[in-house]
Amino acid sequence: MSDRITGIKDNLEKLQSRINNACQEAKRNTTEITLIAVTKTYPADDVDLLKQLGIDDVGENRDQEAALKRTQVQADFNWHFIGQLQSNKAKSVVSYAHLIHSVDRSSLAKEIQKSAQGVDKKQAVLIQLDLDQSGPDPTRGGLWPTELMALAQQITDSSHLELKGLMSVAPLAENPAVAFARLAEIRTEFLKTYPQATILSAGMSDDLEAAILHGATHLRIGSALLGERPKIG
């Protein structure tokens, strides 16, 4: 076994221990949690190693990198697009994404619908919410919570979109537990209208415990699994 896969394996074991402990505290089953390995900036060789460790889900933030890397990776994965998505990249992302996490505006939903319809694909999507109470943060993406239900209705009315749930990132200046508690309240109300949309994509390397405590089903983990990111440029 190479040093690289040994290092990732060790990190994975530590991650699984954290997830197990968090689930125990939250009185949840670990089978409710999907680990998404965020592979942005990491090479395709690293992605292939993940398959050997039993990881089936990988996430990318940028279409240009994701589209290329997918052609370089040998193993089959569920590809998650988790970054801010420009409308003109929708067609490309629809061509490979198992789940798009970052739908945050009507115009983007329309473009994804158009692209999915063009290839006769039912595209699974999440609505990304902005939890920053100081006001929307355009650098991180996300829909203001008051606009959630209108976009959810638009998506469910779209022939080639499937609303699977919600996604969010904890604000930089706030305790993640407080932010995710607020997200859990929003989700509770949301599920009354859209009970089938059960995915909650929340939690990263530094705040996964708080996310699990407040209902996260999908964790987006990069550095805690794959180590320090390679420098680019």
ChimeraX attribute file (.defattr): number of C-alpha atoms within 10 A of each C-alpha:
attribute: neighborCount
match mode: 1-to-1
recipient: residues
	/A:1	5
	/A:2	7
	/A:3	8
	/A:4	13
	/A:5	17
	/A:6	13
	/A:7	13
	/A:8	19
	/A:9	18
	/A:10	14
	/A:11	17
	/A:12	18
	/A:13	12
	/A:14	14
	/A:15	18
	/A:16	14
	/A:17	12
	/A:18	14
	/A:19	20
	/A:20	18
	/A:21	15
	/A:22	20
	/A:23	20
	/A:24	14
	/A:25	12
	/A:26	15
	/A:27	11
	/A:28	16
	/A:29	12
	/A:30	16
	/A:31	9
	/A:32	13
	/A:33	20
	/A:34	17
	/A:35	20
	/A:36	23
	/A:37	25
	/A:38	26
	/A:39	25
	/A:40	19
	/A:41	17
	/A:42	19
	/A:43	14
	/A:44	19
	/A:45	13
	/A:46	15
	/A:47	26
	/A:48	18
	/A:49	20
	/A:50	23
	/A:51	16
	/A:52	12
	/A:53	13
	/A:54	8
	/A:55	18
	/A:56	18
	/A:57	21
	/A:58	25
	/A:59	27
	/A:60	23
	/A:61	18
	/A:62	18
	/A:63	21
	/A:64	12
	/A:65	15
	/A:66	25
	/A:67	16
	/A:68	11
	/A:69	20
	/A:70	16
	/A:71	9
	/A:72	14
	/A:73	16
	/A:74	14
	/A:75	14
	/A:76	11
	/A:77	18
	/A:78	15
	/A:79	22
	/A:80	25
	/A:81	25
	/A:82	25
	/A:83	18
	/A:84	20
	/A:85	20
	/A:86	13
	/A:87	15
	/A:88	11
	/A:89	16
	/A:90	21
	/A:91	17
	/A:92	15
	/A:93	25
	/A:94	25
	/A:95	14
	/A:96	17
	/A:97	22
	/A:98	20
	/A:99	21
	/A:100	28
	/A:101	27
	/A:102	26
	/A:103	27
	/A:104	23
	/A:105	19
	/A:106	14
	/A:107	13
	/A:108	18
	/A:109	23
	/A:110	17
	/A:111	18
	/A:112	27
	/A:113	24
	/A:114	19
	/A:115	21
	/A:116	22
	/A:117	17
	/A:118	12
	/A:119	12
	/A:120	12
	/A:121	15
	/A:122	16
	/A:123	22
	/A:124	18
	/A:125	27
	/A:126	26
	/A:127	26
	/A:128	29
	/A:129	25
	/A:130	23
	/A:131	22
	/A:132	17
	/A:133	12
	/A:134	8
	/A:135	9
	/A:136	16
	/A:137	15
	/A:138	10
	/A:139	7
	/A:140	12
	/A:141	20
	/A:142	23
	/A:143	22
	/A:144	18
	/A:145	14
	/A:146	9
	/A:147	12
	/A:148	18
	/A:149	14
	/A:150	11
	/A:151	18
	/A:152	23
	/A:153	13
	/A:154	14
	/A:155	23
	/A:156	14
	/A:157	12
	/A:158	18
	/A:159	15
	/A:160	20
	/A:161	22
	/A:162	20
	/A:163	24
	/A:164	22
	/A:165	24
	/A:166	26
	/A:167	26
	/A:168	26
	/A:169	24
	/A:170	23
	/A:171	18
	/A:172	8
	/A:173	9
	/A:174	12
	/A:175	12
	/A:176	20
	/A:177	18
	/A:178	14
	/A:179	20
	/A:180	26
	/A:181	16
	/A:182	13
	/A:183	26
	/A:184	18
	/A:185	11
	/A:186	16
	/A:187	20
	/A:188	13
	/A:189	12
	/A:190	18
	/A:191	13
	/A:192	10
	/A:193	12
	/A:194	18
	/A:195	13
	/A:196	12
	/A:197	19
	/A:198	18
	/A:199	22
	/A:200	27
	/A:201	27
	/A:202	25
	/A:203	25
	/A:204	23
	/A:205	14
	/A:206	11
	/A:207	18
	/A:208	23
	/A:209	23
	/A:210	23
	/A:211	27
	/A:212	28
	/A:213	19
	/A:214	22
	/A:215	24
	/A:216	26
	/A:217	20
	/A:218	22
	/A:219	24
	/A:220	23
	/A:221	22
	/A:222	21
	/A:223	15
	/A:224	17
	/A:225	22
	/A:226	23
	/A:227	12
	/A:228	10
	/A:229	12
	/A:230	10
	/A:231	7
	/A:232	6
	/A:233	3
